Amino acid sequence: MSEQSASAKHYDLIIIGTGSGNSIPGPEFDDKSIAIVEKGAFGGTCLNVGCIPTKMYVYAADIAKEIQDSARLGLDTTLNGVDWPSIVSRVFDKRIDPIAQGGEAYRRGPKTPNIDVYDMHASFVDAKTISTGIAGQEQLISGTDIVIATGSRPYIPEAIAESGARFYTNEDIMRLSEQPQSIVIVGGGFIALEFAHVFEALGTKVTILNRSDVLLREADADISAQILKLSQERFDVRLRTSVTAVRNKTDDNGGVTVSINTGEDIDADILLVATGRTPNGDQMNLDAAGIDMDGRQIKVDDFGRTCVDGVWALGDVSSPFKLKHVANAEMRAIKHNLAHPDDLQKMPHDFVPSAVFTNPQIAQVGMTEKEAREAGLDITVKIQNYSDVAYGWAMEDTSGFVKLIADKGTGKLVGAHIIGAQASTLIQQLITVMAFGIDAREAATKQYWIHPALPEVIENALLGLEF
């Protein structure tokens, strides 16, 4: 034990990060001394700057878009205006900030007397010792077990990071004091598309700059092609485009000028960078602890263990899936493993679904068609349009579809992809089919499908698979 370790305050368990990690302490740990380290707001990315607040903005944008598109239903409606400060207040003042503050107050309060909260950055001193602190006073703490759940941060391309110009990310764009008239969004993934929908539906002119020649490049090719087509109808989409420079405008109106590889300059009120996420493990002096990295991520085994005995990791900092529901599932596995070291559970990474809350929504689980064919599977594929079922007629939906991929030999679904209204909800029944190994033919015929509800599009897609 080093001299520093000997002087550290010792805990049975240290948890670094209060996203999913904050759910580990429970009754089974009431007899354990626990330190929670959180330098930011309690709740992590999902609560404060990610999943939850963005979907509150998305819902408002969905309503605004429905109003503007209602002529197809024979309605004469208008969107008279957007009270941006009211939206911001509804999301943060009335919902998100009180929850984050309440979570911290609870962990600091009398109901969890075995927990100490530290509010400074965590950095490893050795394998089991961390430098952190409270209210500016540095302190060393050590732990028998340590769980690293520090998440990820926005990745910023070099040309933008070094420009000195003002730019925004998902971490601060939602707290703008006023709605911009124009915005340039750099990126073509789910964050870029969700914010593009939000701002355009509320009246902002949107330009998307994307390096690749597709949007959502990891999605199934048919989904990527459709969301590109629909996005080009709403936004100024520039593919195969990279940012070469950014500078603040000096006139009275402010804003930024974005230079791109075509030699063109684009002026906008706001620049949003949505080019992916970087795990935060590189900020924690992991070398001092001897913790191995796998690229940018902390390397863990099937049970969430790092190479250092008693040090675990979960969520964005180590997971192959940058999704809150995966971080929660990994948390439950590690929570079990901490309490039951002789009965370890594997990290649950089978049939992981995801959704993109742009408009229309996108949801997926399992393999893309390309992945299935590259894996050598003998597959059957069915694309079913929303416009083929009665509820699709009711919505006058002409763009949504369900794409299913199944193995001909077993009848099992290997992939499901949806673009259209309520895709994130419709996908759930297909997750169930895959997770429980239900034959696609039985899923279609051995249960009722309510007529004329939207899930009939799933039923028809299942029935359309040719075995």
Residue pairs with C-beta under 8 A, 6 or more apart in sequence:
2 125
2 126
2 129
4 125
4 126
4 129
4 140
5 125
5 126
5 128
5 129
5 140
5 142
7 140
8 125
8 129
8 130
8 139
8 140
8 141
8 142
9 35
9 139
9 140
9 141
9 142
10 33
10 141
10 142
10 143
10 144
11 32
11 33
11 34
11 35
11 116
11 141
11 142
11 143
11 144
12 29
12 32
12 33
12 34
12 143
12 144
12 145
13 24
13 25
13 29
13 32
13 33
13 34
13 35
13 143
13 144
13 145
13 146
13 147
13 338
14 34
14 35
14 36
14 37
14 130
14 141
14 142
14 143
14 145
14 146
14 147
15 21
15 22
15 24
15 25
15 34
15 35
15 36
15 37
15 146
15 147
15 149
16 37
16 122
16 130
16 146
16 147
16 148
16 149
16 150
16 284
17 37
17 38
17 44
17 148
17 149
17 150
17 151
17 315
17 317
18 36
18 38
18 42
18 43
18 44
18 103
18 104
18 107
18 149
19 43
19 44
19 45
19 46
19 47
19 149
19 151
19 315
19 324
19 327
20 44
20 149
20 314
20 315
20 324
20 327
20 328
20 330
20 331
21 36
21 44
21 147
21 149
21 314
21 315
21 331
22 36
22 38
22 42
22 43
22 44
22 103
22 107
23 328
23 331
23 335
24 147
24 331
24 334
24 335
24 338
25 34
25 36
25 107
25 112
25 115
26 335
28 339
29 114
29 338
29 339
30 114
31 114
32 114
33 114
33 116
34 114
34 115
34 116
35 115
35 116
35 117
35 118
35 141
35 143
36 107
36 115
36 116
36 117
36 118
37 117
37 118
37 119
37 120
37 122
37 130
37 132
38 104
38 117
38 118
38 119
39 119
39 120
39 121
39 122
40 48
41 47
41 48
41 97
41 100
41 104
42 100
42 101
42 103
42 104
42 107
43 99
43 100
43 103
44 50
44 149
44 151
44 315
45 51
45 151
45 152
45 316
45 324
46 52
46 324
46 327
47 53
47 96
47 99
47 100
48 96
48 100
49 170
49 171
49 172
49 174
50 170
50 324
51 324
52 96
53 91
53 92
53 95
53 96
53 174
54 170
54 174
54 194
54 195
54 198
54 357
55 357
56 90
56 91
56 95
57 87
57 91
57 174
57 198
58 194
58 197
58 198
58 357
58 358
58 359
60 87
60 198
60 202
61 197
61 198
61 199
61 200
61 201
61 202
61 359
62 201
62 359
64 79
64 82
64 201
64 202
65 197
65 201
65 359
67 77
67 78
67 79
68 79
68 201
70 76
70 77
72 396
73 396
79 203
82 179
82 202
82 203
84 176
84 178
84 179
84 202
85 177
85 178
88 174
88 175
88 176
88 177
91 174
92 174
92 175
104 117
106 112
107 115
107 117
108 115
108 117
117 134
118 132
118 133
118 134
118 139
118 141
119 133
119 134
119 135
120 132
120 133
120 134
120 136
120 138
121 132
121 283
122 130
122 131
122 132
122 150
122 284
123 130
123 131
123 132
123 283
123 284
123 285
123 288
124 130
124 131
124 284
124 285
124 286
124 288
124 289
124 291
125 131
125 140
125 285
125 288
126 288
126 289
127 289
127 290
127 291
127 308
127 311
128 142
128 143
128 144
128 146
128 289
128 308
128 310
128 311
129 140
129 141
129 142
130 140
130 141
130 142
130 143
130 146
131 138
131 139
131 140
132 138
132 139
132 140
132 141
133 139
143 310
144 310
145 310
145 311
145 312
145 338
146 310
146 311
146 312
147 312
147 313
147 314
147 334
147 338
148 281
148 284
148 298
148 306
148 311
148 312
148 313
148 314
148 317
148 318
149 313
149 314
149 315
149 317
149 327
149 331
150 280
150 281
150 283
150 284
150 315
150 317
151 279
151 280
151 315
151 316
151 317
152 277
152 278
152 279
152 280
152 316
152 317
152 322
153 171
153 277
153 278
153 280
154 169
154 170
154 171
154 273
154 274
154 275
154 276
154 277
154 278
155 275
155 276
155 277
155 278
156 167
156 169
156 273
156 275
157 186
157 242
157 243
157 273
157 275
159 242
159 243
159 244
159 245
159 246
160 167
160 186
160 243
160 246
160 271
160 273
163 245
163 246
163 247
164 247
164 248
165 246
165 247
165 248
165 256
165 271
166 248
166 256
166 271
167 246
167 256
167 271
167 272
167 273
168 176
168 270
168 271
168 272
168 273
169 272
169 273
169 274
170 191
170 195
170 274
173 195
173 270
173 272
176 270
179 199
179 202
179 203
179 204
180 199
180 204
180 268
180 269
180 270
181 204
181 205
181 269
182 204
182 205
182 206
182 207
182 255
182 267
182 268
182 269
182 270
183 199
183 204
183 205
183 206
183 207
183 268
183 269
183 270
183 271
183 272
184 207
184 209
184 256
184 258
184 266
184 268
184 270
184 271
184 272
185 192
185 195
185 196
185 206
185 207
185 208
185 209
185 272
185 274
186 192
186 209
186 210
186 243
186 258
186 271
186 272
186 273
186 274
186 275
187 208
187 209
187 210
187 273
187 274
187 275
187 276
188 208
188 210
188 211
188 212
188 214
188 215
188 216
188 217
188 239
189 215
189 216
189 217
189 274
189 275
189 276
190 216
190 354
190 356
190 358
191 274
192 208
192 210
192 215
192 272
192 274
193 215
193 216
193 227
193 231
193 356
193 358
194 356
194 357
194 358
195 272
195 274
196 206
196 208
196 231
196 234
196 235
196 358
197 234
197 357
197 358
197 359
199 206
200 206
200 234
200 235
201 359
205 236
206 234
206 235
206 236
207 235
207 236
207 237
207 238
207 266
207 268
208 215
208 231
208 235
208 236
208 237
208 238
209 238
209 241
209 242
209 243
209 258
209 260
209 266
210 237
210 238
210 239
210 240
210 241
211 240
211 241
211 242
212 239
212 240
213 239
213 240
214 224
214 225
214 228
214 239
215 224
215 227
215 228
215 231
215 237
216 223
216 224
216 227
216 356
216 362
217 224
219 227
219 362
219 364
219 368
219 417
220 364
220 368
220 369
220 370
220 403
220 415
220 417
221 368
221 369
221 370
222 369
222 383
222 401
222 403
222 417
223 362
223 364
223 403
223 417
223 419
226 399
226 401
226 419
227 358
227 362
227 419
228 237
230 360
230 399
231 237
238 260
241 260
241 261
241 262
242 260
242 261
243 258
243 259
243 260
243 261
244 259
244 260
244 261
245 258
245 259
246 256
246 257
246 258
246 259
246 271
247 256
247 257
247 259
248 254
248 255
248 256
248 257
249 255
249 256
249 257
249 267
253 269
254 269
255 267
255 268
255 269
255 270
256 267
256 268
256 269
256 270
256 271
257 265
257 266
257 267
258 265
258 266
258 267
258 268
258 271
259 265
259 266
260 266
277 316
277 322
278 296
279 296
279 297
279 298
279 316
279 317
279 318
280 316
280 317
281 291
281 293
281 296
281 297
281 298
281 313
281 317
281 318
282 293
282 296
286 293
286 298
289 308
289 311
290 307
290 308
291 298
291 299
291 306
291 307
291 308
291 311
292 298
292 299
292 306
292 307
293 299
297 317
297 318
297 319
297 320
298 306
298 313
298 317
298 318
299 306
299 307
299 318
300 306
300 312
300 313
300 314
300 318
300 347
302 346
302 347
303 333
303 334
303 337
303 344
303 345
303 346
303 347
304 312
304 313
304 314
304 318
304 330
304 333
304 334
304 337
304 347
305 311
305 312
305 337
306 312
306 313
306 318
312 334
312 337
312 338
314 327
314 330
314 331
314 333
314 334
314 347
315 326
315 327
315 330
315 331
316 322
316 327
319 326
319 327
319 330
319 347
320 349
321 349
321 352
321 354
323 352
323 354
325 353
326 348
326 349
326 352
329 347
329 348
330 347
330 348
332 348
333 345
333 346
333 347
333 348
336 343
336 344
336 345
337 344
337 345
350 435
351 365
351 366
351 431
351 434
351 435
352 365
353 363
353 364
353 365
353 427
353 428
353 431
354 363
354 364
354 365
355 361
355 362
355 363
355 364
355 423
355 424
355 427
356 362
356 363
357 424
360 399
360 400
360 419
360 420
360 421
360 423
361 418
361 419
361 420
361 421
361 422
361 423
361 424
362 417
362 418
362 419
362 423
363 417
363 418
363 423
363 424
363 426
363 427
364 415
364 416
364 417
364 418
364 427
365 415
365 416
365 427
365 430
365 431
365 434
366 405
366 413
366 414
366 415
366 416
366 434
367 375
367 377
367 405
367 414
367 415
368 405
368 415
368 417
369 379
369 381
369 403
369 405
369 415
371 415
372 379
372 405
372 414
372 415
373 379
377 407
377 414
378 407
378 408
378 409
379 405
379 406
379 407
379 408
379 414
380 405
380 406
380 408
380 465
380 466
380 467
381 403
381 404
381 405
381 406
381 465
382 402
382 403
382 404
382 461
382 462
382 464
382 465
382 466
383 401
383 402
383 403
383 461
384 401
384 402
384 403
384 404
384 457
384 458
384 460
384 461
384 464
385 392
385 400
385 401
385 457
386 392
386 395
386 397
386 399
386 400
386 401
386 402
386 420
386 421
386 454
386 457
387 393
387 397
387 398
387 400
388 457
388 460
389 452
389 454
389 456
389 457
389 460
390 451
390 452
390 456
391 452
391 453
391 454
391 456
391 457
392 400
392 454
392 457
394 452
395 421
397 420
397 421
399 419
399 420
400 418
400 419
400 420
400 421
400 423
400 457
401 418
401 419
401 420
402 416
402 417
402 418
402 420
402 426
402 457
402 458
402 461
403 415
403 416
403 417
403 418
403 461
404 413
404 415
404 416
404 417
404 430
404 440
404 461
404 462
404 464
404 465
405 413
405 414
405 415
405 416
405 417
406 412
406 413
406 414
406 440
406 465
406 467
407 414
408 467
410 439
411 439
411 440
411 441
411 442
411 467
412 434
412 437
412 438
412 439
412 440
413 430
413 433
413 434
413 440
413 443
414 434
416 427
416 430
416 431
416 433
416 434
418 426
418 427
420 426
420 457
421 454
422 454
426 454
426 455
426 457
426 458
429 455
429 458
430 458
432 438
433 440
433 443
440 462
440 465
441 462
441 465
441 467
443 462
444 459
444 462
444 463
445 463
449 455
449 456
449 458
449 459
450 456
